[in-house]
Amino acid sequence: MFRKLVFILLSLIILSLNANAGSDGELVLKKNLNQKNVDKTKDCFEKINRATFAFNQGLDKAIIKPIAKGYRNLPDPIQKGTSNAVKNLTNLITIPNNILQGDIKLAFINTGRLVVNSTVGLLGTIDVANKMGFPKYEREDYGQTLGAWGFGPGCYIVLPVLGPSTIRDTAGSFANVLGGDPWYNASIHGNNQYLNESLFITSKALSGINFRSDNIESFDNLEKNSLDFYASVRSLYLQDRENKIKNNKRGNIDILYKDEQDWEEINN
């Protein structure tokens, strides 16, 4: 039992390396952010959140960021193949959430995407579905489903190691690991020689490393140009989640920009 609890905690930590974006790719920040939808989320535990945020930043600079920089030195085909494979696996979360949100057509499309990429695409390392003209992939998770069902975000929280979240999204993260993730279930409960705990952890670790590697400059720019880095990350996370829950296709927040004068501070 203890071993399983440790594994679940480790899995959550690795899974949450993606939490800052809630997406599989680079962050995107639009100018003139509309705070209307994110102001309703209260920062009930701001003092504790700020302390936890500072701890997470120290951990990122000491461990996660150096690993991400090292990952960047790998040959481009390896990085691209890894990114594609990890993205392909996220279909195992997206498909059931498509169904839970009532989008059966999209569930079939993503199932086809998963089958094609897992077979012809050499276990997802080649995005064959994209080359075949499949619609652009939009990841869904249980936090988004709860939001689509009408559950409010609750208070904003910063989790140790796990980073930005809300009460609702934290509950969704537990749903991913505690039975909601088919990849987790097949790896841990499948009792076969192909899927095991080590492979599951490796896939999640690669997902986090790939995301952090893609966004090194993004986070550096955000920190450099923010009067209050904590408030900027909070606004970025909350708006991104709001966009995804509403299936706003402009979503995928990007904090990449060409000139510093193009930047506008995200106000509380």
VENHU-V526526 format. One line per field, one symbol per residue. ss: DSSP state (a for helix, b for strand, c for the rest). psi: psi as a letter, one per 30 degrees, with the letter a starting at -180 (. if undefined). A space follows every 50 residues. Layout:
# VENHU-V526526
ss=???
psi=???
This chain:
# VENHU-V526526
ss=caaaaaaaaaaaaaaaaacccccccccbcccccccccccccccccaaaaa aaaaaaaaaaaaaaaaaaaaaacccaaaaaaaaaaaaaacaaaaaaaaaa cccaaaaaaaaaaaaaaaaccccccccaaaaccccccccccaaaaaaacc cccccbbbbcccbbbbaaaaaaaaaaaaaacaaaaaaaacccccccaaaa aaaaaaaaaaaaaacaaaaaaaaaacccaaaaaaaaaaaaaaaaaccccc cccbcccccaaacccccc
psi=eeeeeeeeeeeeeeefffeeeglfbllkkklhkjfeffffjkifheeeee eeeeeeeeeeeeeeeeeeeeefflkeeeeeeeeeeeeeffffeeeeeeef ggieeeeeefeeeeeeefdegigffkieeeffgklkkjkllfeeeeeffg klfakkljkkefakaleeeeeeeeeeehffjeeeeeeegfhlfekleeee eeeeeeeeeeeeefgeeeeeeeeegkejeeeeeeeeeeeeeeeeeghjff bikkgklekeffkkkjl.
